[in-house]
């Protein structure tokens, strides 16, 4: 193994640690795949092919920091480098998600208005919801800007909206169990 291979391996491992600590990236499984193209999505006679994105990065560490073994400066440079990679990864991911949700018709636009219970319920109607063994919904994670998160936390449902939410969850539960290929009584673990 050459010195350059060792350097690349150290950077790769450090980046993996930082990505695993990122609140968004750590929720996304990743797989190493070698192929020549992007990803193909199909939805009701519509097709979307996203290109294979190429990301490149440069890290600069001064010769002085290396010679003097200035761990603080080297660590800061590696940290900044990794943060740039995470930022570019997020941007690429959200661009793809935007295209795919447009293709599938799962986009809900607030049209510049603040979050509301009806907007949240409209989103719930469009997504697939899974349920745990006790029949409780496993609701999707929303990724929003911090200020939007604060506004969402303040949203209050009326009794009518709570009933609509209950109906949506019940419908999604029925759809979820209808897709299962076994009944609970005859299934053997």
N, C-alpha and C positions, 0 to 999 in steps of 0.2 A: 504494500500500500504506500503510495507516495505521500509526501507532506501535503500536497494540494488536496488529495482525497481525504486526508484526516481533517483538514480545515473545513472542507465542504460537509463532512459528516458531523462535525461539531456544530456548524451553523444549522444544519438540518435538524439535529436533535434539539437545539435551543429553540428553533422556530416551532417545532412540535409542542414543546412545553408551553410556549406563549399562546399558541393557537388553542391548546387544551384549556388554558385559563381564560380565554375570551368567552364571555357569556353566550354569544351567538354561535361562534364556530364550534364550541364543544358539544352543541346539541345536534350537529350534523355529522353523520357517519361519512367516512371517506374511504375510497378504494383506489389503489393505484391501478390504472388501466393504460395500456398502450394501444392506441388505435390512431387512424389517420384522419378522422373527422370529428364533427361535433355530435350533438345528441338530436335524435329525431322524436318528435312528439306527435301523436295523432289524436284527434277528437272529432267524432261525427263528420267524417269526410273532409276534415281540414287537417293540414299538416304544417308543422313548424320544424325547421332544422336550425339549431343554434350552432354557430361555428365553434370549433375547438379554439379556446382562448389560449394565447401564449402570454405568459407573464415573465418579465425579466426584471432583475433587481441588481443593484450594485451596492456594495458595502465598502466604505472607505474608512480605514483605520490608519492613523498616522504612523509613520515609521518610528517616531519618537516614542509613542505609546507602546509599540511592540518592543523596542529596544529596552525601554525602562520598565517594561512589564506593568504598565499603568492599567490595572484591572478595572478601575472605576471608569476611565475613558473608554476602554475596549468594551466593557459591559454596556455602557450607554450607547455606543455605536451599534452594537449587535441588537440591543433592545429597540432602538429607533428603526433599524433595518427591518426587524420582525414586525413592528407596528405598521410600517409601510406595506409590507406584504399582506397583513391582515386587512388593512384598509382596501387595498386593490381587490382582494378576494371577496370582501363584502360587496363592493361595487359590482363586480362581475356577477355575483350570485343574485343580487337584487335585480339587475338588468334581465337576467334569464328568467327569474320568477315573474317579473312583470310581463314578459312576452308569453310565458306559459299560461298564466292566469287569464290573460286576454284571450288566448286561444280556447281555453276551456270554458270561458264565460264566467269565471269565478271572481271577477273584479267587482268591487263595490266602491263607488266614488262618493266621498263626503261632499264633493263640490265646494270645498273651502269652508264648509260649516264645521263647528266643533263636534266632537263625538256625542252621539245621542243613543238612547236605548234602542230606537228603531234601526239605526245604522248597525249596531252590534247584532241585533236579531236578524237583519238582512244578511250579514256576514255568516252567522250561524247556519242559516238556511242553505248557503252555498257550499259549505265544507262538509267533508265526511267526518263523522264523529265515531270513535270507537268506544267500547264499554268494557269495564273490568269484569272479573268473575262474579262480582256482586251486583252487576247491572248498573253501576254508577258510570256516568259519562266521563271520558277522558277528553277534556276540552282542549282545543288547539292552543298553542302558545302564540300570543300576539307580539310581534316585534315592532315597537314604535319608538319615536323620539321621546326623551324624558318628559318634556312638557306635555306631550299628548298622553303619556302614561298617567300623569297627575290628573289631567282632565277626565280620563277614563275612570279613574278611581273615585271621582266625585259624581259619576253618573248614577242617578236613582231611577229605578223602574216603578211604574205605576202598577196597580193590581192587574190591569188589562195586559200590560206588557209582560208581567210575570206569567200570566196565563198563556200568552203567545209563546214565551220561552218554554214553558212546560210542554206545550203541544209540539213544538219543534223538536225538543229532546225526545219525546215519546215517539214521534215519527222516525227520527234518526235511529232510535233503539230498535224499532221494528225492522227497519231496513238492514241494520247491522246483523240482527239475528237471522233474518231471511237469507242473508248471504252465506251463513255458516252451512257447512255440508253435513252436519251431524246434529243430533238432538242430545241434550244434556243427559238423558236417561241411558242412552245406549253407547255413549262415548267412553272409551277406556283410555286412560292416560298411560 
